[in-house]
Amino acid sequence: MQTAVLVQMPPRSVIAAAALPISHPRARTKSAAVPSDIRWQQVLDRDPRADGRFVYAVLSTKIYCRPICPSRRPARANVDFFLTTAEAERAGYRACKRCRPDIGAAQAVPHSAAVEEAARRLAQNNGAKLSIEDLACEFGLSRVALLRAFRRVFGVTPAEYARARRMEKFSKSLQTPEKAPRITDAIYNAGFGSSSRLYEASSNALGMTPRTLRAGGPGLAITYTTTASPLGRTLVAATTKGVCAIAFGATDSELIAELRARFPRAELARAKSTDGRLADAVAYVASQTTEHPLAATFPLDVRTTAFQHRVWKALQQIPRGETRSYAEVARKLRQPTAVRAVARAIATNPVALVVPCHRVIGSDGSLTGYRWGLDRKKKLLAAEAVTNRKP
């Protein structure tokens, strides 16, 4: 299976906001300066800049969470906002055990100031050699301590973070064709030492060539189809390179709206006929709850960060009929403290089933969340368990 991957900038530093304590005066969101619809969007985006500024509570579960919590997002109608954890608890909510808002963001990220400054330096660096050992020495830390803290926050190493930021800078410089510099200038301005260093990995790192990106890469041509499946209404979408989305929902309009939100600058068109990779993907989805599941032989075209790509690859290695906990996945990546980062990467999986995020459960055996609903997760795991037991 060929996968075109666009390495985007890893999440912005969570510690800049995480260091801010939740210490606002007692007040409800309705009277807060920031409207609840903006807060809700921050929750949907898991915006690290919102962490520490408020918590959100779910009426149906009576649990309150941080905005960056990796759990599946509830329905908007079931969400309320509080500016302090104490206020949420007075209202009868208990703290989420995954994102631990009661502990406090600053306590959850050791050496936060050092990581924030290191990230800033790496982001501003234009190709000059910047040693992690030198940075650690400046902050009075060992190289290992800074490296662990950095991985805990971003889920990638400082070197991977720096490369991703250079790639993002290069990509952004080409997003507006009428203002874009020459390709060569953009490469050097982004901090790449030579054009060959970027072009060597352009197919894997960008998912498209630099010239295509300069011509308006986000304006992708995406065809999609919706159909019924054993798991409900299903949408499959593809670019010219491969399948970019497999999703489940209650209605076609909901699925199409989600696709448009993911690709706001793309040209979306319903497929006039389902053939080729769309047909293969539809058949693949339909087979996953049967005794004879098909293999995913169609190519993928997904854009992801380096860490997400590693997580998704680890999920694809989980045998059918088996499950792993978030902690086990983190340990497989040799980053045992990155459990929350693993959960966030799983929650952003755009291709259901191909990347089997339904096979990841809680350490206590609970199903936890699933982007497309726990009922579907139960059905998939039950079907896989039955198939796995057959001789």
C-alpha positions as CSV (number, residue, x, y, z in Angstrom):
1,M,0.0,0.0,0.0
2,Q,1.4,3.3,-1.1
3,T,0.8,6.3,1.2
4,A,1.4,9.9,0.3
5,V,2.1,11.8,3.4
6,L,2.2,15.5,3.9
7,V,4.2,16.4,7.0
8,Q,2.6,19.4,8.6
9,M,3.7,21.3,11.5
10,P,3.2,19.4,14.8
11,P,0.8,21.0,17.2
12,R,1.9,24.4,18.4
13,S,3.4,24.4,21.8
14,V,0.9,23.3,24.3
15,I,2.9,24.6,27.2
16,A,2.6,28.3,26.3
17,A,-1.1,28.0,27.2
18,A,-0.6,25.1,29.6
19,A,1.5,27.2,31.9
20,L,-1.5,29.5,32.4
21,P,-3.4,28.4,35.5
22,I,-7.2,28.2,35.6
23,S,-7.6,31.0,37.9
24,H,-10.3,33.2,36.5
25,P,-13.0,34.5,38.7
26,R,-16.1,32.4,39.1
27,A,-18.2,32.9,36.1
28,R,-20.2,31.0,33.5
29,T,-19.3,31.0,29.8
30,K,-22.4,33.0,29.0
31,S,-20.9,36.0,30.8
32,A,-17.3,35.3,29.7
33,A,-15.6,37.6,27.2
34,V,-15.1,34.7,24.7
35,P,-18.4,33.4,23.2
36,S,-19.2,29.8,23.7
37,D,-19.2,29.1,20.0
38,I,-15.5,30.1,19.9
39,R,-14.8,27.9,22.9
40,W,-16.6,25.0,21.2
41,Q,-14.4,25.4,18.1
42,Q,-11.3,25.3,20.2
43,V,-12.6,22.1,21.7
44,L,-13.2,20.6,18.3
45,D,-9.7,21.7,17.2
46,R,-8.1,20.5,20.5
47,D,-6.5,23.9,20.4
48,P,-3.5,23.9,22.8
49,R,-3.8,27.7,23.2
50,A,-7.1,27.1,25.0
51,D,-5.7,24.7,27.5
52,G,-5.7,26.2,31.0
53,R,-8.3,28.9,30.1
54,F,-11.4,26.8,30.6
55,V,-12.8,23.3,30.9
56,Y,-15.8,21.8,29.2
57,A,-18.3,19.4,30.8
58,V,-20.4,16.7,29.2
59,L,-23.9,16.5,30.6
60,S,-24.5,12.9,29.7
61,T,-21.4,11.6,31.4
62,K,-21.0,14.2,34.2
63,I,-17.3,14.5,33.3
64,Y,-15.3,17.7,32.7
65,C,-12.2,17.8,30.4
66,R,-9.5,20.1,29.2
67,P,-9.9,21.5,25.7
68,I,-7.1,19.3,24.4
69,C,-8.6,16.0,25.8
70,P,-8.1,13.2,23.3
71,S,-11.5,11.7,23.9
72,R,-14.2,11.6,21.2
73,R,-16.1,14.9,21.0
74,P,-19.6,14.8,22.4
75,A,-22.7,16.4,20.8
76,R,-22.6,20.2,21.1
77,A,-26.0,20.2,22.9
78,N,-24.5,18.1,25.8
79,V,-21.6,20.5,26.5
80,D,-21.3,23.2,29.0
81,F,-18.2,25.4,29.8
82,F,-16.6,26.5,33.1
83,L,-13.8,28.8,33.7
84,T,-12.5,26.9,36.7
85,T,-12.3,23.3,37.7
86,A,-13.8,24.2,41.1
87,E,-16.9,25.6,39.4
88,A,-17.3,22.4,37.3
89,E,-17.0,20.2,40.4
90,R,-19.5,22.4,42.3
91,A,-21.9,21.8,39.4
92,G,-21.6,18.0,40.0
93,Y,-19.0,17.0,37.4
94,R,-15.9,14.8,38.0
95,A,-12.5,15.2,36.4
96,C,-11.7,13.2,33.3
97,K,-9.2,10.4,34.0
98,R,-7.5,10.8,30.5
99,C,-6.6,14.5,30.4
100,R,-6.7,15.0,34.2
101,P,-7.8,18.7,34.4
102,D,-7.8,18.4,38.2
103,I,-4.0,18.0,38.2
104,G,-3.4,21.2,36.3
105,A,-1.7,21.6,32.9
106,A,1.5,23.1,34.3
107,Q,2.0,20.0,36.5
108,A,1.3,17.7,33.6
109,V,4.2,19.1,31.5
110,P,7.6,19.2,33.4
111,H,10.2,21.7,32.2
112,S,7.5,23.5,30.3
113,A,9.4,26.8,30.0
114,A,12.5,25.0,28.6
115,V,10.4,23.1,26.1
116,E,8.6,26.3,25.0
117,E,11.9,28.2,24.5
118,A,13.5,25.2,22.7
119,A,10.5,25.0,20.3
120,R,10.6,28.8,19.7
121,R,14.3,28.6,18.9
122,L,13.9,25.6,16.5
123,A,11.0,27.3,14.8
124,Q,12.9,30.5,14.2
125,N,16.1,28.7,13.1
126,N,16.9,29.0,9.4
127,G,19.1,26.0,8.8
128,A,21.9,26.9,11.2
129,K,23.1,24.0,13.4
130,L,21.2,24.1,16.7
131,S,22.3,21.4,19.1
132,I,19.8,19.9,21.6
133,E,22.8,19.5,24.0
134,D,23.5,23.2,23.8
135,L,19.9,24.1,24.5
136,A,19.6,21.7,27.4
137,C,22.8,23.2,28.9
138,E,21.3,26.7,28.7
139,F,18.3,25.5,30.6
140,G,20.3,23.6,33.2
141,L,18.9,20.3,32.1
142,S,20.4,17.1,30.8
143,R,20.0,16.3,27.1
144,V,17.8,13.3,28.0
145,A,15.5,15.4,30.3
146,L,14.9,18.0,27.6
147,L,14.4,15.4,24.9
148,R,11.8,13.5,27.0
149,A,10.0,16.6,27.9
150,F,9.9,17.7,24.2
151,R,8.6,14.3,23.1
152,R,6.0,14.4,25.8
153,V,4.6,17.7,24.5
154,F,5.0,17.3,20.8
155,G,5.2,13.5,20.3
156,V,8.2,13.9,18.0
157,T,11.9,14.6,18.5
158,P,13.3,18.2,18.3
159,A,14.9,17.3,15.0
160,E,11.6,16.0,13.6
161,Y,9.9,19.1,14.9
162,A,12.5,21.4,13.2
163,R,12.1,19.6,9.9
164,A,8.4,19.9,10.0
165,R,8.5,23.6,10.8
166,R,10.8,24.1,7.8
167,M,8.5,22.1,5.6
168,E,5.5,24.2,6.8
169,K,7.4,27.4,6.2
170,F,8.2,26.3,2.7
171,S,4.6,25.1,2.0
172,K,3.1,28.3,3.3
173,S,5.3,30.4,1.1
174,L,3.8,28.7,-2.0
175,Q,0.2,28.8,-1.0
176,T,-0.6,32.1,-2.7
177,P,0.6,31.7,-6.3
178,E,0.5,35.5,-7.1
179,K,2.9,36.2,-4.2
180,A,4.9,33.1,-4.2
181,P,8.7,33.3,-4.6
182,R,10.7,31.2,-6.9
183,I,10.9,27.6,-5.9
184,T,14.7,27.8,-5.2
185,D,14.3,30.9,-3.1
186,A,11.5,29.3,-1.1
187,I,13.6,26.3,-0.4
188,Y,16.5,28.3,1.0
189,N,14.3,30.8,2.8
190,A,12.7,27.8,4.7
191,G,16.1,26.7,5.9
192,F,16.8,23.7,3.7
193,G,20.5,23.4,2.9
194,S,19.9,22.5,-0.7
195,S,17.1,21.9,-3.2
196,S,18.0,18.2,-3.4
197,R,17.3,17.7,0.3
198,L,13.7,18.8,-0.2
199,Y,13.0,17.2,-3.6
200,E,14.4,13.8,-2.4
201,A,11.5,13.5,0.0
202,S,8.8,15.6,-1.7
203,S,6.6,12.7,-2.6
204,N,6.5,11.4,0.9
205,A,6.7,14.7,2.8
206,L,4.4,16.9,0.8
207,G,2.1,14.4,-0.9
208,M,2.6,16.5,-4.1
209,T,5.5,18.1,-5.9
210,P,6.6,21.7,-4.9
211,R,5.4,23.0,-8.3
212,T,1.9,21.5,-7.7
213,L,1.9,23.0,-4.3
214,R,2.9,26.4,-5.7
215,A,0.1,26.2,-8.2
216,G,-2.4,25.8,-5.3
217,G,-2.0,22.4,-3.8
218,P,-4.9,22.8,-1.3
219,G,-7.2,23.1,-4.3
220,L,-7.3,19.3,-4.7
221,A,-9.9,17.5,-6.9
222,I,-11.6,15.1,-4.7
223,T,-14.4,12.7,-5.8
224,Y,-16.6,11.0,-3.2
225,T,-19.4,8.6,-2.9
226,T,-21.8,7.7,-0.1
227,T,-23.5,4.4,0.4
228,A,-25.1,2.1,2.9
229,S,-22.9,-0.4,4.8
230,P,-23.2,-2.7,7.7
231,L,-21.8,0.2,9.8
232,G,-24.3,2.8,8.6
233,R,-24.0,5.5,6.1
234,T,-20.5,5.5,4.7
235,L,-18.5,8.1,2.7
236,V,-15.4,7.2,0.7
237,A,-13.4,10.0,-1.0
238,A,-10.3,10.0,-3.1
239,T,-7.8,12.3,-4.9
240,T,-6.1,11.3,-8.0
241,K,-3.4,9.6,-5.9
242,G,-5.5,7.6,-3.5
243,V,-8.3,7.3,-1.0
244,C,-8.2,10.3,1.4
245,A,-11.2,9.6,3.6
246,I,-13.4,6.8,4.9
247,A,-16.0,7.9,7.4
248,F,-19.3,6.9,9.0
249,G,-22.2,9.0,9.9
250,A,-25.9,9.3,10.4
251,T,-26.7,11.1,7.1
252,D,-25.0,11.8,3.8
253,S,-25.2,15.6,4.5
254,E,-23.3,15.2,7.7
255,L,-20.6,13.2,6.0
256,I,-20.2,15.6,3.1
257,A,-20.1,18.6,5.5
258,E,-17.3,16.9,7.5
259,L,-15.4,16.2,4.2
260,R,-15.7,19.8,3.2
261,A,-14.5,21.0,6.6
262,R,-11.4,18.9,6.2
263,F,-10.7,20.1,2.7
264,P,-12.2,23.7,2.5
265,R,-10.1,24.6,-0.6
266,A,-10.7,21.4,-2.5
267,E,-13.0,20.9,-5.4
268,L,-15.4,18.3,-4.2
269,A,-17.5,16.3,-6.7
270,R,-19.8,13.3,-6.2
271,A,-18.6,10.4,-8.4
272,K,-20.8,9.8,-11.3
273,S,-20.0,6.1,-11.1
274,T,-18.3,4.1,-8.4
275,D,-15.3,2.4,-10.0
276,G,-11.6,2.0,-9.5
277,R,-10.3,2.8,-6.0
278,L,-13.7,4.1,-4.8
279,A,-15.3,0.8,-5.7
280,D,-12.5,-1.1,-4.0
281,A,-12.8,1.0,-0.9
282,V,-16.6,0.6,-0.7
283,A,-16.2,-3.2,-1.1
284,Y,-13.5,-3.2,1.5
285,V,-15.7,-1.4,4.1
286,A,-18.7,-3.7,3.4
287,S,-16.5,-6.8,3.9
288,Q,-15.1,-5.9,7.3
289,T,-18.0,-7.4,9.4
290,T,-18.2,-10.6,7.3
291,E,-16.4,-13.9,7.6
292,H,-14.2,-13.0,4.6
293,P,-12.8,-9.5,5.0
294,L,-11.0,-8.0,2.0
295,A,-7.5,-6.6,2.2
296,A,-7.0,-2.9,1.6
297,T,-5.2,-3.0,-1.8
298,F,-6.1,0.6,-2.9
299,P,-3.5,3.4,-2.4
300,L,-4.0,6.1,0.2
301,D,-3.4,9.8,0.0
302,V,-3.4,11.1,3.6
303,R,-1.7,14.2,5.0
304,T,-0.3,13.8,8.4
305,T,2.4,14.7,10.9
306,A,5.4,12.5,11.4
307,F,4.1,11.3,14.7
308,Q,0.6,10.5,13.5
309,H,2.1,8.5,10.7
310,R,4.1,6.4,13.2
311,V,1.0,5.8,15.3
312,W,-1.2,4.8,12.3
313,K,1.5,2.4,11.1
314,A,1.6,0.8,14.5
315,L,-2.2,0.4,14.5
316,Q,-2.0,-1.4,11.1
317,Q,0.3,-3.9,12.7
318,I,-2.4,-5.0,15.3
319,P,-3.7,-8.4,14.1
320,R,-7.4,-8.7,13.3
321,G,-9.2,-10.0,16.3
322,E,-6.8,-8.5,18.8
323,T,-6.7,-5.2,20.7
324,R,-4.0,-3.0,22.2
325,S,-4.2,-0.3,24.9
326,Y,-3.1,3.3,24.3
327,A,-0.2,2.6,26.7
328,E,0.8,-0.5,24.7
329,V,0.9,1.5,21.4
330,A,3.0,4.2,23.1
331,R,5.4,1.6,24.3
332,K,5.7,0.1,20.9
333,L,6.7,3.5,19.6
334,R,9.3,3.6,22.4
335,Q,7.6,6.6,23.9
336,P,5.8,5.2,26.9
337,T,4.9,8.7,28.3
338,A,3.2,9.7,25.0
339,V,-0.1,8.1,25.8
340,R,-2.1,11.3,25.3
341,A,-0.3,12.1,22.1
342,V,-1.1,8.6,20.8
343,A,-4.8,9.1,21.7
344,R,-4.8,12.5,19.8
345,A,-3.2,10.8,16.8
346,I,-5.8,8.0,16.8
347,A,-8.7,10.5,17.2
348,T,-7.6,12.3,13.9
349,N,-7.5,9.1,11.8
350,P,-9.2,10.0,8.5
351,V,-9.5,6.5,7.0
352,A,-11.7,4.3,9.2
353,L,-10.8,0.6,9.1
354,V,-7.7,1.0,6.9
355,V,-6.1,2.4,10.0
356,P,-7.8,0.2,12.6
357,C,-8.2,2.7,15.4
358,H,-11.1,0.6,16.7
359,R,-8.6,-2.0,17.9
360,V,-7.3,0.4,20.6
361,I,-9.0,0.2,24.0
362,G,-8.4,1.4,27.6
363,S,-5.9,-0.2,29.8
364,D,-8.8,-1.5,32.0
365,G,-10.4,-3.2,29.0
366,S,-13.0,-0.6,28.4
367,L,-13.8,0.5,24.9
368,T,-13.2,4.2,25.7
369,G,-14.1,6.4,22.7
370,Y,-14.3,6.0,18.9
371,R,-14.5,8.7,16.4
372,W,-17.4,7.1,14.7
373,G,-19.3,5.9,17.7
374,L,-19.0,3.1,20.3
375,D,-21.7,1.1,18.7
376,R,-19.7,0.7,15.5
377,K,-16.6,-0.1,17.5
378,K,-18.4,-2.9,19.4
379,K,-19.7,-4.3,16.1
380,L,-16.3,-4.3,14.5
381,L,-14.5,-5.9,17.4
382,A,-17.3,-8.5,17.8
383,A,-17.1,-9.4,14.1
384,E,-13.3,-9.6,14.2
385,A,-13.3,-11.7,17.3
386,V,-15.7,-14.2,15.6
387,T,-13.6,-14.3,12.4
388,N,-10.4,-14.8,14.4
389,R,-11.9,-17.9,16.2
390,K,-12.9,-19.7,13.0
391,P,-10.5,-22.5,11.9
